[in-house]
Amino acid sequence: MAYFGWEAWVALSAIGGAGILAILQTLARHFEHDREAHDLHVRAAELKVRYVARLKSMRDREKPVEVDVIGSIEPEREDRQTRRAA
């Protein structure tokens, strides 16, 4: 059976401790990423709801706009699309 000196045990313990800490850090980052992704989905859903509510309120307030036409349209350029746009 192999005998390890105290220096070898210290080195093996340091390597083992570093490995455990690396695993814990990886798990922590994974859980943090999942939490941030969930928070992002929740924020996106809230923004969608607010956007729809704002669009609905804008449509409810919408009134016809009266426009005064200044000048005249040249007869040769006047067509159906120009009349609709004006």
GROMACS elastic network, one bead per residue, 0.5 to 0.9 nm:
[ bonds ]
;  ai    aj funct       b0    kb
    4     7     6  0.78267   500
    4     8     6  0.57191   500
    4     9     6  0.65613   500
    5     8     6  0.53592   500
    5     9     6  0.64798   500
    5    10     6  0.87977   500
    6     9     6  0.50163   500
    6    10     6  0.61349   500
    6    11     6  0.85978   500
    7    10     6  0.51386   500
    7    11     6  0.62223   500
    7    12     6  0.86260   500
    8    11     6  0.50428   500
    8    12     6  0.60432   500
    8    13     6  0.84194   500
    9    12     6  0.50557   500
    9    13     6  0.59155   500
    9    14     6  0.84168   500
   10    13     6  0.50742   500
   10    14     6  0.60763   500
   10    15     6  0.85977   500
   11    14     6  0.50901   500
   11    15     6  0.61849   500
   11    16     6  0.85618   500
   12    15     6  0.50883   500
   12    16     6  0.60435   500
   12    17     6  0.84574   500
   13    16     6  0.50331   500
   13    17     6  0.59291   500
   13    18     6  0.84236   500
   14    17     6  0.50661   500
   14    18     6  0.60317   500
   14    19     6  0.85193   500
   15    18     6  0.51253   500
   15    19     6  0.61749   500
   15    20     6  0.87088   500
   16    19     6  0.50543   500
   16    20     6  0.62472   500
   16    21     6  0.86286   500
   17    20     6  0.51326   500
   17    21     6  0.61370   500
   17    22     6  0.85398   500
   18    21     6  0.50837   500
   18    22     6  0.60753   500
   18    23     6  0.86570   500
   19    22     6  0.50522   500
   19    23     6  0.62730   500
   19    24     6  0.86868   500
   20    23     6  0.51486   500
   20    24     6  0.62375   500
   20    25     6  0.86068   500
   21    24     6  0.50645   500
   21    25     6  0.60475   500
   21    26     6  0.85470   500
   22    25     6  0.50908   500
   22    26     6  0.61420   500
   22    27     6  0.86486   500
   23    26     6  0.51403   500
   23    27     6  0.62673   500
   23    28     6  0.86330   500
   24    27     6  0.51213   500
   24    28     6  0.61047   500
   24    29     6  0.86369   500
   25    28     6  0.50076   500
   25    29     6  0.61497   500
   25    30     6  0.85364   500
   26    29     6  0.52077   500
   26    30     6  0.61722   500
   26    31     6  0.87236   500
   27    30     6  0.50173   500
   27    31     6  0.62148   500
   27    32     6  0.85106   500
   28    31     6  0.52203   500
   28    32     6  0.60466   500
   28    33     6  0.85526   500
   29    33     6  0.60365   500
   29    34     6  0.85738   500
   30    33     6  0.51537   500
   30    34     6  0.62794   500
   30    35     6  0.86792   500
   31    34     6  0.50546   500
   31    35     6  0.61427   500
   31    36     6  0.85998   500
   32    35     6  0.50766   500
   32    36     6  0.61429   500
   32    37     6  0.85686   500
   33    36     6  0.51011   500
   33    37     6  0.60926   500
   33    38     6  0.85557   500
   34    37     6  0.50920   500
   34    38     6  0.61494   500
   34    39     6  0.85989   500
   35    38     6  0.50718   500
   35    39     6  0.61223   500
   35    40     6  0.85395   500
   36    39     6  0.50051   500
   36    40     6  0.60769   500
   36    41     6  0.86443   500
   37    40     6  0.50179   500
   37    41     6  0.62770   500
   37    42     6  0.86930   500
   38    41     6  0.51036   500
   38    42     6  0.62436   500
   38    43     6  0.86294   500
   39    42     6  0.50665   500
   39    43     6  0.61151   500
   39    44     6  0.85687   500
   40    43     6  0.50526   500
   40    44     6  0.60861   500
   40    45     6  0.85816   500
   41    44     6  0.50931   500
   41    45     6  0.61942   500
   41    46     6  0.86623   500
   42    45     6  0.51520   500
   42    46     6  0.62624   500
   42    47     6  0.86965   500
   43    46     6  0.50684   500
   43    47     6  0.61717   500
   43    48     6  0.86256   500
   44    47     6  0.50931   500
   44    48     6  0.61749   500
   44    49     6  0.87004   500
   45    48     6  0.50993   500
   45    49     6  0.63143   500
   45    50     6  0.87080   500
   46    49     6  0.51941   500
   46    50     6  0.62251   500
   46    51     6  0.85568   500
   47    50     6  0.50411   500
   47    51     6  0.59383   500
   47    52     6  0.85446   500
   48    51     6  0.50409   500
   48    52     6  0.61676   500
   48    53     6  0.85535   500
   49    52     6  0.52680   500
   49    53     6  0.61919   500
   49    54     6  0.86072   500
   50    53     6  0.50631   500
   50    54     6  0.60426   500
   50    55     6  0.85847   500
   51    54     6  0.50740   500
   51    55     6  0.61506   500
   51    56     6  0.85674   500
   52    55     6  0.51146   500
   52    56     6  0.61383   500
   52    57     6  0.86407   500
   53    56     6  0.50901   500
   53    57     6  0.62094   500
   53    58     6  0.86091   500
   54    57     6  0.51319   500
   54    58     6  0.61262   500
   54    59     6  0.86052   500
   55    58     6  0.50440   500
   55    59     6  0.61343   500
   55    60     6  0.85727   500
   56    59     6  0.51176   500
   56    60     6  0.61681   500
   56    61     6  0.87000   500
   57    60     6  0.50166   500
   57    61     6  0.62439   500
   57    62     6  0.85550   500
   58    61     6  0.51668   500
   58    62     6  0.60071   500
   59    62     6  0.50404   500
   59    63     6  0.86116   500
   60    63     6  0.84535   500
   62    65     6  0.88442   500
   67    86     6  0.87494   500
   69    72     6  0.77497   500
   69    86     6  0.79362   500
   72    75     6  0.88230   500
   73    76     6  0.86502   500
   73    77     6  0.73089   500
   73    78     6  0.64572   500
   73    82     6  0.88435   500
   74    77     6  0.55372   500
   74    78     6  0.62095   500
   75    78     6  0.51390   500
   75    79     6  0.84056   500
   76    79     6  0.81347   500
   77    82     6  0.81278   500
   78    81     6  0.81488   500
   78    82     6  0.59853   500
   78    83     6  0.70276   500
   79    82     6  0.54103   500
   79    83     6  0.63666   500
   79    84     6  0.88009   500
   80    83     6  0.51827   500
   80    84     6  0.62316   500
   80    85     6  0.86629   500
   81    84     6  0.51387   500
   81    85     6  0.61352   500
   81    86     6  0.86232   500
   82    85     6  0.51245   500
   82    86     6  0.61414   500
   83    86     6  0.52402   500
